[in-house]
Structures are given as structure tokens and as C-alpha cells.
Amino acid sequence: MILTDLRLVHFKNHAQAEFQFSPKLNALVGSNGAGKTTILDAVHVLCMTRSYFHSTDSHCIQFDAPFFVAEGTMAIGSAETPLYCGLKRGEKKVFKADDAEYTKLSEHLGRFPVVMISPYDRDLITEGSETRRKFMDAVIAQSNKAFLDALIQYNRALTQRNALLKYFAANRTFDASMLELYDEQLCQWAPIIHDARAAFVADFEPRLQHYYRWMAGEGESVGIAFKSALTESSMQEVLAERLPKDRVVQYTSAGPHREDLVFTLHGQPLQRVGSQGQQKSFLVALKLAVFDALKDALQLKPILLLDDIFDKLDAQRVEGLIRLVNEHHFGQIFITDTHPERTAHMVKEVNEEAKVLDLSPIQP
């Protein structure tokens, strides 16, 4: 799977730009603010329908511009698929594949998988459970449509149940039959979500451990623990047990929407006992494991985006990483760096056919 070209109009700091890419290794170099990460994010948009860095689509529109367009051509074997994403301020985003607009953006997920390794990944360790659930769900949803449908339905019922709990509290009333309607829906979808996540963690942990050993050596052991109230109880039991608390706090206090991942080092929470270097190695291993999981599930090699990788690792380990991902096991790769000479030397040494795109402003 190869992104052969990319065209941007008013996408973040690119007013208008076109690029042609190598099918294997692409290095984007230039000073900070040159638009290197913007290109990676545009690739992510075309693969996942949304930005990696912004939850609000309009943040991708260049300042003072009325719209953005990102389009490119994805090739799988001899088949080429034109992709288009456009957004006008105040309007609905338009996403097309083969010139046909999707009725639901979720239909695009999994067609063209992508994995991003970014300095922002540290949020997976430091932020709350929602960040880790989103990470896990984004991987599962690309290969499991039943999971994605269940997640959408569950969240819809959850929003309605929480609104009803607030209504009861505001009006000092309670109607168990009204609540039961949403409880039944939550009980229908919760096991699908929980089981898919539990299966994901069981399959994923050995992949993570494999890449962490490559990153850090044999002397350290890492793991992932899956925390869920549904491990020991059914959703029906959880809702019944938590109802008194839910009525007080006015929201649903347990269920798949509260599940979490705990990253561990030697059996202890990574955030508490892991050094900065260990945490960086863990995050790179985590994303390489995502690549493996998607490749096996979809029978496609995801595009791999390595943003500012020198921020995470020393030069020797970066070179080792580039050599690793340049192997046949991996597919198309994009990396960014602020030091053109360093990166050009490294990628050309690893792969003579690598393409280096220098985004530095042309000096007069």
C-alpha cells in the first residue's frame, strides 16, 4: 500500500503544495514551522478521515483561509484509489474515495491503515483513561466493524442515560422504567466492546514485548493490564450495583466507557517507575506493535509516520529503528527531522532509493 502523491490547499501552513513520494522511505526535512508534520497529518487525514493532532476539523484550515483540501492517490498493487478530503468553514467535511462521497466516514476506516509515532504519544502514559481507550479503539475499529458499530450505539445510549439521570436529579423524581430502556441498550452493546478490547490486549501484549526487547534489550519486562468492571461482573450487574451512586453523581459511573489500560514495567506502573528513556522506548515499541497488529488483521502493510523521532531516541537507536522499518516486513515510511544533513546521510545509507524532501525556505 503506497501513497504515491499528495496535494494540499490551505491545509494548515501549506497554502498550496504538491509532493511525489517514494514507495519505501521518505524523509521530510527542514526547520521548525516548515510544514513537515503537516504533511504527515495530511497523510493521516487521507487514511483515517481525521487529523492526528486536532479533534476539530476546522483547525486544519490555514489561518484566514475559507477552506482546506487534501487529496492524494493510494496504490495497492496495480489498483489506484484517488482520495479527497475537503472542508469549508461552517460546513460539513467532504470525504471521497474514487470520486464517490462516503455516507458514513466510518466506512473508510481500515481501507488504508496508518500508524503515527509522535512526541505527543507521551499523552498515552500521562493523560487519563480516555486517551488510552481512544488509542485502543482506533486500532480495533480498523479491522472490526461490529466493534465500531457497537461503540457508536453504546455511546449514544450512554449519552441519553446520563441526560436522564440529570433530569431525575433536577426534577427530584425517578422512574426506573425510563432508565431500564437505556440500560437494556447498554447491556446489549457493552459485552461486544469489552470482549473486543480484552481480545485485543491479549493479542497485543506479546507484540509490544517483542519490540520493547528490541528497543531496550532483554533485561527489562513490560506489559499491559486491562482494567474493567466487566471482567468479574456483567453489565447488568454493574448497572444495578452502581445505580445509587449514579443517581447521586448524575452520570453512569461504570462500564466500557470507564475501562483503561495500565502500562507496566517489571509489573509496576510505567508512569511511576519508568525513566524518560524507558517511557520513550515503550511508546515506540507500542506503535510498532500497532503496525504488526493492523498488518496481520488487514493483510496490508500500514503507512508508518515517524514524526520528530530524534526527540524520542538517540541517534544510534534512531538509525537502528530506520534500519528495522526499512526491512521487507514494513511498507512505506515517512520520517521528519530538523537536521537535513543528518537525516539525508542516515536514510541514504539505509536505502539508496530513499527520497529526501527539503522543506526549508529557499534563501534569496
Protein Blocks (a to p, Z undefined) as FASTA:
>chain_A
ZZfbdcdehiajafbacddddfkbccdeddehilmmmmmmmmmmmmnopafkbmblklmp
cghiabdcddddddehjbccdddddddehiacdddeehiacfblklmgojlgcddddfkl
mmmmmmcfklmmmmmmmmmmmmmmklmmmmmmmmmmmmmmmmmmmmmmmnopadfklmmm
mmmmmmmmmmmmmmmmmmmmmmmmmmmmmmmmmmnojkbccddddddfklmpcfklmmmm
mmmmmmmnopafbdjklgccdddeehiafklmpcfklmmmmmmmmmmmmmmmmmmmnopa
cddddehkllmpcfklmmmmmmmmmpmkbccdddddfblklmmmmmmmmomkbccddfbd
cdZZ
